[in-house]
Amino acid sequence: MGSFKGHVLPGTLFLLVGVWHVWSALLRYVLNPSLFRVRVWNPMPGFDGKLKYLELYVIVIGGFIDLCIELLYSTHLKFFVNGVLNPSHMNNFEHSGMLLMFFIFGVIALLSEKSRFVRLPDEALCLIAAMAFCAEYLLFYFHSTTHKGLEGYYHILLVLLIGLCILSTVAGAILPTSFSVDVCSGIAITLQGLWFYQTAFTLYGPMMPDGCELKDDMMVMCYSKDSEVRGELLANFQLFSMVVGVLGGVIGVYWFAASKYGRSDLGSSNAIQD
């Protein structure tokens, strides 16, 4: 059970961060492969350093806005019923917990960069980011909202992509000089954002498979087993197409970055690395 906006908003955040992560990793590598190191976040160059922490601000502000929507707007401030948590909004509470973890990661990363009291290496930030992805994984795997049928299948594929985000982020802490690990992390985040979009347009938008329908209670219902199977096969094809498209895009962007920036001098590479 969900909504179109409830999937598009987090999908947009993941997509923006993932695409920026891939581009930054490719650019830093082609500028100077020997000095390459994994970064869990990437500074924005130019503008006299005014937008250096833009990625972290997007994570913190975007996560906080989405957190407020889930915790305050969607629940209508009805947190408790008869002295216990409102069972009608358990999914909103769970989503809030996931968003809180990403918000905490962004705040810690900002403090690490801008405060002299909290200085953490990139490997430690990778592990903190992995903890946020783990919270997201557990949320969708042990969701209080029972996802059944076609809706459940889309969320199973989402859980697999989140698992890839966890593995690639942890690998970044273990292999801090691995270019492939850093790019894989960006690809995984990008795919997660795209899959949020695909779920929104398929289950709550105009791409609903034939034989399936979105009911008034926001539950997806397929009228026959064959219709449900066709929907699952369509989901497989959609994910496969996304993987091929993203990999093709990464290869194209790498070629562009190598041809345009591959001969930059060492001083420029150090500036981008910092």
Disulfide bonds with the S-S distance in Angstrom:
Cys212-Cys222 2.08
